[in-house]
Amino acid sequence: MRNERSDFASKLGMVLATAGSAVGLGNIWRFPVEAGNNGGAAFIIIYILCVLALGIPLTVAEFVVGRAAHTNTAQAYKRLGGNRFWRQTGKLGVMTGWFIMSYYIVVAGWTLAYFFKAASMTPSSAEQAAALADNGYWERYFGAFIAHPLLPIACMAVFVLMSHFVIVRGVEKGIERFSKVLMPLLFIILIALVACSFFTEGAAAGLAFLFKPDFSKVTLRMVLAAMGQAFFSMSIGMGCLCTYASYFGRETNLLRTALHVGMIDTLVAIMSGIVIFPAVFSTGIRPDAGASLVFIALPNVFQEAFSALPWLGYAVSVLFYALLVLATLTSVISLHEVPTAYLTEDFHLSRRAATTVVTIVVITLGTLCSLSIGPLKGLALFGRNLFDLFDWTSSQILLPLGGALITFFAAWILDRSILRRELTNDGTLPYGHARLIVALLRYFAPFVIFLILISGLGLL
Ligand code: TRP
């Protein structure tokens, strides 16, 4: 039974929405951190290989399942799956979605708070002067902010409500329409920021770090980190792409769409690196400053990198956090859609009711995550606080596990004629290019994903 199912109305809207899911904190926050920790250019080359050999084939696998079933992820596997086991796999994806969303929205709330903070710190303000004079300023600010009992939770709730507002409107009038505005805006800001970054003092050093590979840095652990990053960044492994693909039209070329989305996602990640590293090298911060880079090191960095032109530094800083908010919003929207589609179709709720249930549940879980790194530091399970537990379990276990199941399902379990039909659009496209993808899905991906999994569990 399909109730109130609408599809993406245009090709452009469909690509922008899917790219919007992929482009997010993973590109702007996580990618530079991973590249910084793993030696820069060599990591980027390995990362690109992972996108090509693993990311794009897995994207195709999710697309095939989603469009063939034309329903939400949980139902899709039930409909196409062989035995009892396979019919349950979609549910694992929906479950992973709740986990990822619950901590992702906490960081999303921080981006919103930092956007307003950056906007308030004009070059003439006393606070800006104080921040520039004091190296520990942002560290203390960030520490106090996440420890505040209400502020980060309020920001998170506002962020989820923005996404709620879009999701409630449905696929075409909500997700598609907003992606068509938000994504071009995101590209314009990113291009402006890249252009500015060439004028910083550290431009040469930053670009050398990004583009001159030192292959002595390549280790197995680094290769695995690159693969994990590719999964997270391309939204693979929990049925997000599968759900979006269920709204694709019959004429959509799945291979080409996967290639476009993979290219856009990688380009945005590299461009974020071009924005961040020259500024970082201008100020002498270590590029491997870690996860705190965006929230502790960067707030001052842009002002310092453009110290001769304080208003330009200010504008770059505000635009950077605006970029972060936009990218995060389109990703949160895609995470919101997965359980919403599930509740609408499997429990026959109206779209409004389903969206509201998801909003309430994730705000509750998000609140717990946020408190677990703030006032309720003691709230821990298995020796990790809730925030880290959700982050670690989903990116190191549930996403690779979901990814492995999806590849295996698409390549070995799914009826071959369905696979062929989806890849050739009912025989109207040649099957030639798809052969390589199918070979990667069958013989390469499951093996490699298995490696990620056991390394994530610390067994390697
Ligand atoms: N890809 C997004 C990012 O880079 C995050 C995201 C959205 C995601 N949907 C997902 C990650 C599904 C894994 C699975 O920030």
Residues whose N, C-alpha, C, O or C-beta is under 5 A from the ligand:
A	BS01	LIG	S21 A22 V23 G24 L25 G26 N27 F231 F232 S233 M234 S235 I236 M238 C240 S331 S334 L335
